[in-house]
Amino acid sequence: MADVHCMRDLIGHHVRWNYVINMPGQQFPLKSNLEMVRILKLYNGANDVLGDVRSKYVPRRYLFKHHVMMVRNTS
């Protein structure tokens, strides 16, 4: 959720952002900044978003809600 909050901050910032690259902390860029700029210019505003067909097992990730309760030891 933190990445969504950061994107919201970028939208509200006085500097207008043209691109956002959402990269998880455990990933490393495989291209230099200059290479990324060149690639983004070639895209000319288009997206390069990967997707996949959902597996039949994916719904179990969002259909159920679990609660963790702290219980004091009464003995």
Biopython code that builds the backbone (N, CA, C, O; Angstrom):
import numpy as np
from Bio.PDB.StructureBuilder import StructureBuilder

atoms = [
    (1, "MET", "N", (0.823, -1.196, 0.000)),
    (1, "MET", "CA", (0.000, 0.000, 0.000)),
    (1, "MET", "C", (0.867, 1.259, 0.000)),
    (1, "MET", "O", (0.430, 2.319, -0.450)),
    (2, "ALA", "N", (2.092, 1.138, 0.505)),
    (2, "ALA", "CA", (2.976, 2.300, 0.550)),
    (2, "ALA", "C", (3.255, 2.847, -0.843)),
    (2, "ALA", "O", (3.362, 4.060, -1.024)),
    (3, "ASP", "N", (3.375, 1.956, -1.831)),
    (3, "ASP", "CA", (3.639, 2.430, -3.187)),
    (3, "ASP", "C", (2.474, 3.253, -3.728)),
    (3, "ASP", "O", (2.687, 4.211, -4.472)),
    (4, "VAL", "N", (1.250, 2.890, -3.364)),
    (4, "VAL", "CA", (0.076, 3.658, -3.793)),
    (4, "VAL", "C", (0.090, 5.039, -3.140)),
    (4, "VAL", "O", (-0.223, 6.035, -3.793)),
    (5, "HIS", "N", (0.447, 5.106, -1.864)),
    (5, "HIS", "CA", (0.535, 6.401, -1.184)),
    (5, "HIS", "C", (1.604, 7.282, -1.825)),
    (5, "HIS", "O", (1.405, 8.486, -1.983)),
    (6, "CYS", "N", (2.729, 6.689, -2.192)),
    (6, "CYS", "CA", (3.788, 7.463, -2.847)),
    (6, "CYS", "C", (3.327, 7.999, -4.196)),
    (6, "CYS", "O", (3.633, 9.138, -4.549)),
    (7, "MET", "N", (2.594, 7.185, -4.954)),
    (7, "MET", "CA", (2.081, 7.646, -6.244)),
    (7, "MET", "C", (1.083, 8.774, -6.055)),
    (7, "MET", "O", (1.051, 9.715, -6.849)),
    (8, "ARG", "N", (0.266, 8.690, -5.009)),
    (8, "ARG", "CA", (-0.681, 9.762, -4.708)),
    (8, "ARG", "C", (0.076, 11.049, -4.382)),
    (8, "ARG", "O", (-0.331, 12.133, -4.801)),
    (9, "ASP", "N", (1.169, 10.933, -3.640)),
    (9, "ASP", "CA", (1.992, 12.103, -3.329)),
    (9, "ASP", "C", (2.573, 12.715, -4.600)),
    (9, "ASP", "O", (2.637, 13.938, -4.721)),
    (10, "LEU", "N", (2.995, 11.879, -5.548)),
    (10, "LEU", "CA", (3.542, 12.389, -6.807)),
    (10, "LEU", "C", (2.490, 13.147, -7.600)),
    (10, "LEU", "O", (2.783, 14.179, -8.202)),
    (11, "ILE", "N", (1.260, 12.633, -7.602)),
    (11, "ILE", "CA", (0.183, 13.304, -8.334)),
    (11, "ILE", "C", (-0.083, 14.684, -7.747)),
    (11, "ILE", "O", (-0.348, 15.632, -8.487)),
    (12, "GLY", "N", (-0.013, 14.805, -6.426)),
    (12, "GLY", "CA", (-0.287, 16.076, -5.771)),
    (12, "GLY", "C", (0.907, 17.017, -5.700)),
    (12, "GLY", "O", (0.773, 18.144, -5.222)),
    (13, "HIS", "N", (2.057, 16.582, -6.161)),
    (13, "HIS", "CA", (3.280, 17.387, -6.082)),
    (13, "HIS", "C", (3.247, 18.511, -7.109)),
    (13, "HIS", "O", (2.608, 18.381, -8.153)),
    (14, "HIS", "N", (3.934, 19.616, -6.817)),
    (14, "HIS", "CA", (3.944, 20.747, -7.742)),
    (14, "HIS", "C", (4.755, 20.455, -9.007)),
    (14, "HIS", "O", (4.537, 21.096, -10.035)),
    (15, "VAL", "N", (5.677, 19.508, -8.949)),
    (15, "VAL", "CA", (6.418, 19.085, -10.136)),
    (15, "VAL", "C", (5.578, 18.041, -10.871)),
    (15, "VAL", "O", (5.113, 17.077, -10.263)),
    (16, "ARG", "N", (5.386, 18.229, -12.161)),
    (16, "ARG", "CA", (4.578, 17.287, -12.951)),
    (16, "ARG", "C", (5.446, 16.100, -13.361)),
    (16, "ARG", "O", (6.481, 16.271, -14.006)),
    (17, "TRP", "N", (5.020, 14.904, -12.985)),
    (17, "TRP", "CA", (5.750, 13.680, -13.306)),
    (17, "TRP", "C", (5.154, 13.059, -14.559)),
    (17, "TRP", "O", (3.934, 12.957, -14.686)),
    (18, "ASN", "N", (6.007, 12.645, -15.480)),
    (18, "ASN", "CA", (5.545, 11.988, -16.699)),
    (18, "ASN", "C", (5.499, 10.472, -16.557)),
    (18, "ASN", "O", (4.673, 9.811, -17.186)),
    (19, "TYR", "N", (6.380, 9.924, -15.735)),
    (19, "TYR", "CA", (6.478, 8.477, -15.596)),
    (19, "TYR", "C", (6.701, 8.103, -14.142)),
    (19, "TYR", "O", (7.303, 8.851, -13.371)),
    (20, "VAL", "N", (6.201, 6.924, -13.785)),
    (20, "VAL", "CA", (6.491, 6.320, -12.484)),
    (20, "VAL", "C", (6.886, 4.873, -12.759)),
    (20, "VAL", "O", (6.162, 4.139, -13.431)),
    (21, "ILE", "N", (8.026, 4.478, -12.241)),
    (21, "ILE", "CA", (8.461, 3.087, -12.354)),
    (21, "ILE", "C", (8.376, 2.498, -10.961)),
    (21, "ILE", "O", (9.133, 2.875, -10.067)),
    (22, "ASN", "N", (7.455, 1.576, -10.784)),
    (22, "ASN", "CA", (7.227, 0.958, -9.484)),
    (22, "ASN", "C", (8.083, -0.299, -9.392)),
    (22, "ASN", "O", (7.750, -1.331, -9.976)),
    (23, "MET", "N", (9.183, -0.205, -8.659)),
    (23, "MET", "CA", (10.119, -1.317, -8.551)),
    (23, "MET", "C", (10.229, -1.745, -7.092)),
    (23, "MET", "O", (10.616, -0.943, -6.242)),
    (24, "PRO", "N", (9.893, -2.996, -6.793)),
    (24, "PRO", "CA", (10.015, -3.473, -5.412)),
    (24, "PRO", "C", (11.442, -3.345, -4.896)),
    (24, "PRO", "O", (12.398, -3.355, -5.671)),
    (25, "GLY", "N", (11.571, -3.226, -3.591)),
    (25, "GLY", "CA", (12.873, -3.024, -2.969)),
    (25, "GLY", "C", (13.863, -4.142, -3.201)),
    (25, "GLY", "O", (15.070, -3.912, -3.134)),
    (26, "GLN", "N", (13.388, -5.357, -3.473)),
    (26, "GLN", "CA", (14.307, -6.470, -3.663)),
    (26, "GLN", "C", (14.751, -6.618, -5.115)),
    (26, "GLN", "O", (15.524, -7.524, -5.425)),
    (27, "GLN", "N", (14.285, -5.754, -6.010)),
    (27, "GLN", "CA", (14.701, -5.808, -7.410)),
    (27, "GLN", "C", (15.737, -4.733, -7.684)),
    (27, "GLN", "O", (15.784, -3.703, -7.012)),
    (28, "PHE", "N", (16.558, -4.992, -8.679)),
    (28, "PHE", "CA", (17.588, -4.040, -9.071)),
    (28, "PHE", "C", (17.378, -3.668, -10.532)),
    (28, "PHE", "O", (17.019, -4.522, -11.342)),
    (29, "PRO", "N", (17.595, -2.405, -10.875)),
    (29, "PRO", "CA", (17.419, -2.003, -12.276)),
    (29, "PRO", "C", (18.453, -2.684, -13.169)),
    (29, "PRO", "O", (19.631, -2.760, -12.819)),
    (30, "LEU", "N", (18.010, -3.173, -14.311)),
    (30, "LEU", "CA", (18.906, -3.826, -15.258)),
    (30, "LEU", "C", (19.344, -2.877, -16.361)),
    (30, "LEU", "O", (20.130, -3.245, -17.235)),
    (31, "LYS", "N", (18.837, -1.669, -16.316)),
    (31, "LYS", "CA", (19.192, -0.645, -17.300)),
    (31, "LYS", "C", (19.694, 0.587, -16.562)),
    (31, "LYS", "O", (19.307, 0.844, -15.422)),
    (32, "SER", "N", (20.552, 1.337, -17.219)),
    (32, "SER", "CA", (21.018, 2.598, -16.632)),
    (32, "SER", "C", (19.919, 3.648, -16.775)),
    (32, "SER", "O", (18.936, 3.436, -17.486)),
    (33, "ASN", "N", (20.090, 4.768, -16.099)),
    (33, "ASN", "CA", (19.119, 5.855, -16.197)),
    (33, "ASN", "C", (19.008, 6.336, -17.642)),
    (33, "ASN", "O", (17.905, 6.575, -18.133)),
    (34, "LEU", "N", (20.140, 6.479, -18.322)),
    (34, "LEU", "CA", (20.124, 6.930, -19.714)),
    (34, "LEU", "C", (19.372, 5.939, -20.605)),
    (34, "LEU", "O", (18.596, 6.347, -21.470)),
    (35, "GLU", "N", (19.598, 4.651, -20.397)),
    (35, "GLU", "CA", (18.879, 3.638, -21.175)),
    (35, "GLU", "C", (17.378, 3.718, -20.917)),
    (35, "GLU", "O", (16.581, 3.592, -21.847)),
    (36, "MET", "N", (16.991, 3.925, -19.665)),
    (36, "MET", "CA", (15.567, 4.037, -19.334)),
    (36, "MET", "C", (14.938, 5.254, -20.006)),
    (36, "MET", "O", (13.824, 5.172, -20.524)),
    (37, "VAL", "N", (15.645, 6.375, -19.998)),
    (37, "VAL", "CA", (15.131, 7.589, -20.647)),
    (37, "VAL", "C", (14.921, 7.331, -22.132)),
    (37, "VAL", "O", (13.894, 7.717, -22.690)),
    (38, "ARG", "N", (15.873, 6.690, -22.768)),
    (38, "ARG", "CA", (15.750, 6.395, -24.204)),
    (38, "ARG", "C", (14.567, 5.466, -24.479)),
    (38, "ARG", "O", (13.812, 5.680, -25.428)),
    (39, "ILE", "N", (14.411, 4.446, -23.657)),
    (39, "ILE", "CA", (13.302, 3.503, -23.834)),
    (39, "ILE", "C", (11.964, 4.211, -23.652)),
    (39, "ILE", "O", (11.044, 4.014, -24.446)),
    (40, "LEU", "N", (11.851, 5.038, -22.609)),
    (40, "LEU", "CA", (10.593, 5.743, -22.358)),
    (40, "LEU", "C", (10.265, 6.706, -23.490)),
    (40, "LEU", "O", (9.097, 6.884, -23.833)),
    (41, "LYS", "N", (11.284, 7.327, -24.071)),
    (41, "LYS", "CA", (11.044, 8.207, -25.221)),
    (41, "LYS", "C", (10.527, 7.408, -26.413)),
    (41, "LYS", "O", (9.656, 7.876, -27.148)),
    (42, "LEU", "N", (11.066, 6.199, -26.606)),
    (42, "LEU", "CA", (10.589, 5.345, -27.699)),
    (42, "LEU", "C", (9.133, 4.931, -27.495)),
    (42, "LEU", "O", (8.381, 4.820, -28.463)),
    (43, "TYR", "N", (8.732, 4.702, -26.248)),
    (43, "TYR", "CA", (7.343, 4.323, -25.948)),
    (43, "TYR", "C", (6.376, 5.460, -26.258)),
    (43, "TYR", "O", (5.205, 5.223, -26.554)),
    (44, "ASN", "N", (6.870, 6.697, -26.190)),
    (44, "ASN", "CA", (6.059, 7.872, -26.526)),
    (44, "ASN", "C", (4.751, 7.905, -25.736)),
    (44, "ASN", "O", (3.685, 8.158, -26.297)),
    (45, "GLY", "N", (4.842, 7.647, -24.429)),
    (45, "GLY", "CA", (3.671, 7.733, -23.566)),
    (45, "GLY", "C", (2.889, 6.438, -23.420)),
    (45, "GLY", "O", (1.942, 6.380, -22.636)),
    (46, "ALA", "N", (3.263, 5.399, -24.158)),
    (46, "ALA", "CA", (2.561, 4.119, -24.051)),
    (46, "ALA", "C", (3.026, 3.365, -22.808)),
    (46, "ALA", "O", (4.081, 3.664, -22.249)),
    (47, "ASN", "N", (2.243, 2.400, -22.389)),
    (47, "ASN", "CA", (2.577, 1.558, -21.239)),
    (47, "ASN", "C", (3.277, 0.286, -21.677)),
    (47, "ASN", "O", (3.123, -0.171, -22.810)),
    (48, "ASP", "N", (4.035, -0.267, -20.774)),
    (48, "ASP", "CA", (4.620, -1.592, -20.959)),
    (48, "ASP", "C", (4.322, -2.368, -19.682)),
    (48, "ASP", "O", (5.190, -2.548, -18.829)),
    (49, "VAL", "N", (3.081, -2.821, -19.569)),
    (49, "VAL", "CA", (2.629, -3.480, -18.352)),
    (49, "VAL", "C", (2.402, -4.954, -18.656)),
    (49, "VAL", "O", (1.639, -5.306, -19.555)),
    (50, "LEU", "N", (3.072, -5.804, -17.900)),
    (50, "LEU", "CA", (2.895, -7.242, -18.067)),
    (50, "LEU", "C", (1.667, -7.699, -17.290)),
    (50, "LEU", "O", (1.348, -7.146, -16.238)),
    (51, "GLY", "N", (0.999, -8.686, -17.801)),
    (51, "GLY", "CA", (-0.146, -9.252, -17.107)),
    (51, "GLY", "C", (-0.178, -10.749, -17.328)),
    (51, "GLY", "O", (0.548, -11.283, -18.167)),
    (52, "ASP", "N", (-1.012, -11.409, -16.578)),
    (52, "ASP", "CA", (-1.164, -12.838, -16.770)),
    (52, "ASP", "C", (-2.608, -13.240, -16.502)),
    (52, "ASP", "O", (-3.369, -12.505, -15.873)),
    (53, "VAL", "N", (-2.960, -14.403, -16.986)),
    (53, "VAL", "CA", (-4.299, -14.934, -16.759)),
    (53, "VAL", "C", (-4.351, -15.448, -15.330)),
    (53, "VAL", "O", (-3.446, -16.147, -14.873)),
    (54, "ARG", "N", (-5.404, -15.098, -14.642)),
    (54, "ARG", "CA", (-5.514, -15.502, -13.236)),
    (54, "ARG", "C", (-5.715, -17.003, -13.098)),
    (54, "ARG", "O", (-6.488, -17.626, -13.825)),
    (55, "SER", "N", (-5.016, -17.536, -12.170)),
    (55, "SER", "CA", (-5.146, -18.946, -11.840)),
    (55, "SER", "C", (-6.426, -19.150, -11.040)),
    (55, "SER", "O", (-6.939, -18.211, -10.432)),
    (56, "LYS", "N", (-6.937, -20.369, -11.040)),
    (56, "LYS", "CA", (-8.136, -20.649, -10.251)),
    (56, "LYS", "C", (-7.854, -20.551, -8.759)),
    (56, "LYS", "O", (-8.789, -20.516, -7.959)),
    (57, "TYR", "N", (-6.572, -20.504, -8.367)),
    (57, "TYR", "CA", (-6.209, -20.438, -6.956)),
    (57, "TYR", "C", (-6.056, -19.000, -6.450)),
    (57, "TYR", "O", (-5.925, -18.788, -5.245)),
    (58, "VAL", "N", (-6.068, -18.028, -7.333)),
    (58, "VAL", "CA", (-5.871, -16.638, -6.916)),
    (58, "VAL", "C", (-6.987, -16.125, -6.010)),
    (58, "VAL", "O", (-6.679, -15.409, -5.057)),
    (59, "PRO", "N", (-8.273, -16.444, -6.242)),
    (59, "PRO", "CA", (-9.330, -15.888, -5.378)),
    (59, "PRO", "C", (-9.141, -16.159, -3.893)),
    (59, "PRO", "O", (-9.588, -15.361, -3.068)),
    (60, "ARG", "N", (-8.496, -17.253, -3.529)),
    (60, "ARG", "CA", (-8.323, -17.524, -2.100)),
    (60, "ARG", "C", (-7.463, -16.460, -1.421)),
    (60, "ARG", "O", (-7.442, -16.371, -0.194)),
    (61, "ARG", "N", (-6.757, -15.657, -2.209)),
    (61, "ARG", "CA", (-5.928, -14.600, -1.635)),
    (61, "ARG", "C", (-6.759, -13.397, -1.189)),
    (61, "ARG", "O", (-6.306, -12.604, -0.363)),
    (62, "TYR", "N", (-7.977, -13.256, -1.734)),
    (62, "TYR", "CA", (-8.775, -12.087, -1.364)),
    (62, "TYR", "C", (-10.198, -12.417, -0.912)),
    (62, "TYR", "O", (-10.939, -11.507, -0.540)),
    (63, "LEU", "N", (-10.596, -13.670, -0.932)),
    (63, "LEU", "CA", (-11.953, -14.019, -0.519)),
    (63, "LEU", "C", (-12.122, -14.098, 0.994)),
    (63, "LEU", "O", (-13.224, -13.897, 1.505)),
    (64, "PHE", "N", (-11.055, -14.386, 1.704)),
    (64, "PHE", "CA", (-11.149, -14.594, 3.139)),
    (64, "PHE", "C", (-10.391, -13.513, 3.891)),
    (64, "PHE", "O", (-9.373, -13.002, 3.424)),
    (65, "LYS", "N", (-10.905, -13.182, 5.054)),
    (65, "LYS", "CA", (-10.297, -12.168, 5.902)),
    (65, "LYS", "C", (-9.941, -12.832, 7.227)),
    (65, "LYS", "O", (-10.777, -13.508, 7.828)),
    (66, "HIS", "N", (-8.728, -12.646, 7.675)),
    (66, "HIS", "CA", (-8.275, -13.267, 8.912)),
    (66, "HIS", "C", (-8.017, -12.190, 9.960)),
    (66, "HIS", "O", (-7.516, -11.111, 9.642)),
    (67, "HIS", "N", (-8.357, -12.486, 11.194)),
    (67, "HIS", "CA", (-8.128, -11.561, 12.299)),
    (67, "HIS", "C", (-7.174, -12.209, 13.291)),
    (67, "HIS", "O", (-7.299, -13.392, 13.609)),
    (68, "VAL", "N", (-6.230, -11.431, 13.769)),
    (68, "VAL", "CA", (-5.305, -11.905, 14.796)),
    (68, "VAL", "C", (-5.740, -11.280, 16.108)),
    (68, "VAL", "O", (-5.883, -10.061, 16.200)),
    (69, "MET", "N", (-5.952, -12.108, 17.126)),
    (69, "MET", "CA", (-6.409, -11.608, 18.419)),
    (69, "MET", "C", (-5.359, -11.907, 19.475)),
    (69, "MET", "O", (-4.807, -13.007, 19.527)),
    (70, "MET", "N", (-5.094, -10.930, 20.303)),
    (70, "MET", "CA", (-4.190, -11.123, 21.431)),
    (70, "MET", "C", (-5.024, -11.595, 22.616)),
    (70, "MET", "O", (-6.002, -10.943, 22.982)),
    (71, "VAL", "N", (-4.656, -12.700, 23.210)),
    (71, "VAL", "CA", (-5.378, -13.256, 24.352)),
    (71, "VAL", "C", (-4.421, -13.294, 25.530)),
    (71, "VAL", "O", (-3.327, -13.852, 25.445)),
    (72, "ARG", "N", (-4.850, -12.694, 26.625)),
    (72, "ARG", "CA", (-4.008, -12.698, 27.832)),
    (72, "ARG", "C", (-4.061, -14.050, 28.515)),
    (72, "ARG", "O", (-5.085, -14.735, 28.508)),
    (73, "ASN", "N", (-2.966, -14.408, 29.090)),
    (73, "ASN", "CA", (-2.909, -15.640, 29.870)),
    (73, "ASN", "C", (-3.576, -15.366, 31.212)),
    (73, "ASN", "O", (-3.102, -14.527, 31.977)),
    (74, "THR", "N", (-4.665, -16.060, 31.504)),
    (74, "THR", "CA", (-5.426, -15.798, 32.736)),
    (74, "THR", "C", (-5.067, -16.750, 33.860)),
    (74, "THR", "O", (-5.632, -16.652, 34.949)),
    (75, "SER", "N", (-4.150, -17.663, 33.625)),
    (75, "SER", "CA", (-3.809, -18.608, 34.692)),
    (75, "SER", "C", (-2.628, -18.126, 35.503)),
    (75, "SER", "O", (-2.208, -18.801, 36.442)),
]
sb = StructureBuilder()
sb.init_structure("model")
sb.init_model(0)
sb.init_chain("A")
sb.init_seg("    ")
for serial, (resi, resn, name, xyz) in enumerate(atoms, 1):
    if name == "N":
        sb.init_residue(resn, " ", resi, " ")
    sb.init_atom(name, np.array(xyz, "f"), 0.0, 1.0, " ", f" {name:<3s}", serial, name[0])
structure = sb.get_structure()
